[in-house]
């Protein structure tokens, strides 16, 4: 039998083939998370590189576990027979999509609704990352979220940027961190209940959430897709902080000064590129949802 063939409507991987993919995934995941894991052991944190592990509450080690995704049978895989949402086939194992749907059906349906709806909308590219500025508007030095980083324009300059721009944040999980004085300045009122109706592909936080949905759909998501979503979220977070009011030069990052025309143009170019990069990942995650819901 070939290492990767199709039988009875699903793909079959012999042990040599799937363990090679598993090992490759582990190497890639280790390279992506080694710094964060070492800092965690030392009790340190990096406000940019470690953000995904605190914001989403999944430890770096979670990324190292490879899954083949729905519809793939792994031959000779006795070590996986007792893994959650796996089922034995007599000659190997498969991801048990029916078990996953029974336990997490509402989450899978919500993921599909949000991801699919986001793909139908044009990217809105005029927010300029002002959500991060709104999170420190009219705050004291002790109240800022990243107290170890100075504000590039100081508190008065930061407030002036917020107060001289339109703010149209559409993402609930960014909006909920706005300071009380910034909340009424937002032209939208994102809610958790309206998330599918409000998300749009130009939003950096919505793009980072591809990783969130991939983790919530695990083990139905192929490991390669999970790491693609993580890498995208990592790169988005870097822009998020470079365009924020914080001075990140001490961390080795060049600021994107969105208070200037040049900075705005730079931000929009990166924002558009991220939206384009996220679209095939969202499409793949929608297919995963469909496979789980059809099981």
C-alpha positions as CSV (number, residue, x, y, z in Angstrom):
1,X,0.0,0.0,0.0
2,X,1.2,3.5,-0.8
3,X,2.1,5.8,2.1
4,X,-0.8,8.1,1.4
5,X,-3.8,6.6,-0.5
6,X,-7.5,7.0,-0.6
7,X,-9.7,4.2,0.6
8,X,-13.5,4.1,1.3
9,X,-13.7,7.9,1.0
10,X,-10.8,8.8,3.3
11,X,-7.1,9.0,3.2
12,X,-4.9,6.4,4.7
13,X,-1.4,7.1,6.0
14,X,1.0,4.2,6.8
15,X,3.0,4.6,10.0
16,X,6.2,5.7,8.4
17,X,4.4,8.5,6.6
18,X,2.4,9.9,9.5
19,X,5.2,9.7,12.0
20,X,7.4,11.6,9.5
21,X,4.7,14.4,9.4
22,X,4.4,14.2,13.1
23,X,8.1,14.7,13.6
24,X,8.2,17.6,11.1
25,X,5.3,19.3,12.9
26,X,7.1,18.9,16.2
27,X,10.2,20.5,14.8
28,X,8.3,23.4,13.4
29,X,6.3,23.9,16.6
30,X,9.4,23.8,18.7
31,X,11.0,26.5,16.5
32,X,8.0,28.7,16.9
33,X,7.6,28.3,20.7
34,X,11.1,27.7,22.0
35,X,11.6,31.3,23.2
36,X,8.2,31.4,24.9
37,X,8.8,28.1,26.6
38,X,12.2,29.2,27.9
39,X,10.8,32.5,29.2
40,X,8.0,30.7,30.9
41,X,10.5,28.5,32.7
42,X,12.3,31.6,33.9
43,X,9.1,33.4,34.9
44,X,9.5,36.1,32.3
45,X,7.2,37.4,29.6
46,X,7.5,39.2,26.3
47,X,4.6,41.6,25.5
48,X,4.7,40.7,21.8
49,X,6.0,37.2,21.3
50,X,4.1,35.7,24.4
51,X,0.8,37.5,23.8
52,X,-0.9,34.6,22.0
53,X,-0.2,32.2,25.0
54,X,-1.8,34.6,27.5
55,X,-4.6,36.1,25.4
56,X,-5.8,32.7,24.3
57,X,-4.6,30.7,27.4
58,X,-3.0,27.8,25.5
59,X,0.5,26.8,26.6
60,X,3.2,26.5,23.9
61,X,3.3,22.7,24.4
62,X,-0.3,22.5,23.0
63,X,1.1,23.4,19.5
64,X,3.4,20.5,19.4
65,X,0.7,17.8,19.2
66,X,0.1,16.9,15.6
67,X,-3.3,15.8,14.3
68,X,-4.0,14.5,10.8
69,X,-7.5,16.2,10.7
70,X,-10.8,14.7,9.8
71,X,-11.0,11.9,7.2
72,X,-7.5,10.6,7.6
73,X,-6.8,7.1,9.0
74,X,-3.4,6.5,10.7
75,X,-2.3,2.9,10.5
76,X,-0.5,1.2,13.3
77,X,-1.2,4.0,15.9
78,X,-1.9,2.2,19.2
79,X,-0.5,5.1,21.2
80,X,-3.4,7.3,20.0
81,X,-6.3,4.9,20.7
82,X,-7.0,6.5,24.0
83,X,-6.6,10.1,22.8
84,X,-9.7,12.3,23.2
85,X,-11.9,12.3,20.1
86,X,-10.0,9.5,18.4
87,X,-11.5,6.2,17.5
88,X,-10.0,2.8,16.6
89,X,-10.6,1.3,13.1
90,X,-9.1,-2.2,13.7
91,X,-6.0,-1.3,11.8
92,X,-5.4,2.2,13.0
93,X,-7.2,5.3,14.3
94,X,-9.1,8.2,12.9
95,X,-10.3,11.5,14.4
96,X,-13.8,10.9,15.7
97,X,-15.7,13.8,14.2
98,X,-19.0,12.5,15.5
99,X,-17.7,12.5,19.1
100,X,-16.3,16.1,18.6
101,X,-19.6,17.3,17.2
102,X,-21.6,15.7,20.1
103,X,-19.4,17.4,22.7
104,X,-18.6,20.8,20.9
105,X,-21.4,21.2,18.4
106,X,-22.3,24.7,19.4
107,X,-18.7,25.8,19.2
108,X,-18.2,24.2,15.8
109,X,-21.3,25.9,14.4
110,X,-20.3,29.3,15.8
111,X,-16.8,28.9,14.4
112,X,-18.3,28.1,11.0
113,X,-20.8,31.0,11.1
114,X,-18.1,33.6,12.1
115,X,-15.4,32.4,9.7
116,X,-17.8,32.0,6.7
117,X,-19.5,35.3,7.3
118,X,-16.2,37.1,7.6
119,X,-15.1,35.8,4.2
120,X,-18.2,37.4,2.5
121,X,-17.3,40.9,3.5
122,X,-14.8,43.4,2.1
123,X,-11.9,44.3,4.3
124,X,-12.3,47.6,6.1
125,X,-8.9,49.2,6.1
126,X,-9.4,52.5,7.9
127,X,-9.1,51.6,11.6
128,X,-5.3,52.1,11.7
129,X,-5.0,49.9,14.8
130,X,-6.7,52.6,17.0
131,X,-8.1,49.9,19.3
132,X,-4.7,49.7,21.1
133,X,-4.8,53.5,21.6
134,X,-8.3,53.4,22.9
135,X,-7.2,50.8,25.5
136,X,-5.0,53.5,27.2
137,X,-7.1,56.6,26.6
138,X,-7.2,58.9,29.6
139,X,-5.5,56.3,31.7
140,X,-2.8,56.8,34.3
141,X,0.7,55.3,34.0
142,X,-0.3,52.6,36.5
143,X,-3.4,51.6,34.5
144,X,-1.8,50.9,31.1
145,X,-1.8,47.2,30.1
146,X,1.9,47.1,29.3
147,X,3.3,49.1,32.1
148,X,6.9,48.1,31.3
149,X,6.7,49.9,27.9
150,X,6.6,53.7,27.6
151,X,4.1,55.4,25.5
152,X,5.7,56.7,22.3
153,X,3.9,60.0,22.4
154,X,3.3,60.2,26.1
155,X,-0.2,60.1,27.7
156,X,-1.3,63.5,26.4
157,X,-0.1,62.7,22.9
158,X,-1.8,59.4,23.0
159,X,-5.1,60.9,24.1
160,X,-4.8,63.5,21.3
161,X,-4.5,60.8,18.7
162,X,-7.6,59.0,20.0
163,X,-9.6,62.2,20.1
164,X,-8.6,63.4,16.6
165,X,-9.6,60.2,14.8
166,X,-12.7,58.3,14.0
167,X,-12.8,54.9,15.8
168,X,-14.7,52.1,14.2
169,X,-13.6,48.9,16.0
170,X,-15.8,46.0,15.0
171,X,-14.2,43.3,17.2
172,X,-15.8,42.6,20.5
173,X,-12.7,41.1,22.2
174,X,-10.8,44.3,21.4
175,X,-13.6,46.7,22.2
176,X,-14.2,45.2,25.7
177,X,-10.7,46.4,26.7
178,X,-11.4,50.1,25.8
179,X,-11.1,52.5,28.7
180,X,-14.4,53.9,29.9
181,X,-13.6,57.3,28.3
182,X,-12.9,55.6,24.9
183,X,-16.0,53.4,24.8
184,X,-18.5,56.2,23.6
185,X,-15.9,57.3,21.0
186,X,-16.3,54.0,19.1
187,X,-18.9,54.4,16.3
188,X,-19.8,50.7,16.6
189,X,-21.0,48.6,19.6
190,X,-19.6,45.1,19.0
191,X,-21.2,42.3,21.1
192,X,-20.5,38.7,21.5
193,X,-23.9,37.8,20.3
194,X,-23.5,39.8,17.0
195,X,-19.9,38.6,16.4
196,X,-20.8,36.8,13.1
197,X,-22.6,39.8,11.8
198,X,-19.8,42.3,12.7
199,X,-16.5,40.6,12.0
200,X,-14.6,41.7,8.8
201,X,-11.4,40.4,7.3
202,X,-9.4,43.7,7.7
203,X,-9.6,43.5,11.5
204,X,-6.3,42.3,13.0
205,X,-8.0,40.7,15.9
206,X,-10.4,38.8,13.7
207,X,-7.4,37.5,11.7
208,X,-5.6,36.5,14.9
209,X,-8.7,34.6,15.8
210,X,-8.1,32.1,13.0
211,X,-5.6,30.6,15.5
212,X,-8.3,30.7,18.2
213,X,-10.8,28.8,16.1
214,X,-8.1,26.3,14.9
215,X,-7.4,25.4,18.6
216,X,-11.1,25.2,19.5
217,X,-11.6,22.8,16.6
218,X,-8.7,20.6,17.6
219,X,-8.1,17.6,16.9
220,X,-10.2,18.0,13.7
221,X,-7.7,20.6,12.3
222,X,-4.6,19.2,10.6
223,X,-1.4,20.2,12.4
224,X,0.0,22.0,9.4
225,X,-3.1,24.3,9.3
226,X,-2.9,25.0,13.0
227,X,0.7,26.1,12.7
228,X,-0.1,28.3,9.7
229,X,-2.8,30.0,11.7
230,X,-0.5,30.4,14.6
231,X,2.3,32.0,12.5
232,X,-0.3,34.4,11.0
233,X,-1.5,35.4,14.4
234,X,2.1,35.9,15.6
235,X,2.9,38.2,12.6
236,X,-0.4,40.1,13.1
237,X,0.4,40.7,16.8
238,X,3.8,42.1,15.9
239,X,2.1,44.7,13.6
240,X,-0.5,45.3,16.3
241,X,2.2,46.3,18.8
242,X,4.3,48.2,16.3
243,X,1.3,50.4,15.4
244,X,0.2,50.7,19.0
245,X,1.0,53.7,21.3
246,X,3.7,51.8,23.0
247,X,7.4,52.4,22.2
248,X,8.6,48.9,21.2
249,X,12.0,50.0,20.0
250,X,13.6,48.4,23.1
251,X,12.2,45.1,21.9
252,X,13.8,45.5,18.5
253,X,10.7,46.6,16.6
254,X,10.4,49.6,14.3
255,X,7.2,51.6,15.2
256,X,4.5,52.1,12.6
257,X,3.5,55.7,13.4
258,X,-0.2,55.6,12.5
259,X,-0.6,59.2,13.6
260,X,1.2,60.2,10.3
261,X,0.0,59.8,6.7
262,X,3.1,57.6,6.0
263,X,2.4,55.4,9.0
264,X,-1.3,55.0,8.0
265,X,-0.3,53.9,4.5
266,X,2.2,51.4,5.9
267,X,-0.4,50.0,8.2
268,X,-3.0,49.6,5.5
269,X,-0.6,47.8,3.2
270,X,0.2,45.3,6.0
271,X,-3.5,45.0,6.9
272,X,-4.4,44.2,3.4
273,X,-1.7,41.6,3.1
274,X,-2.8,39.9,6.3
275,X,-6.4,39.8,5.1
276,X,-5.3,38.1,1.9
277,X,-3.2,35.6,3.8
278,X,-6.0,34.8,6.1
279,X,-8.6,34.0,3.5
280,X,-7.4,30.6,2.5
281,X,-6.9,29.7,6.1
282,X,-10.5,30.7,6.9
283,X,-11.7,28.7,4.0
284,X,-9.8,25.6,5.2
285,X,-11.2,26.0,8.7
286,X,-14.8,26.3,7.3
287,X,-14.2,23.0,5.5
288,X,-13.1,21.4,8.8
289,X,-16.3,22.7,10.4
290,X,-18.4,21.2,7.6
291,X,-16.6,17.8,7.9
292,X,-17.3,17.7,11.7
293,X,-20.9,18.8,11.3
294,X,-21.6,16.2,8.6
295,X,-20.2,13.3,10.6
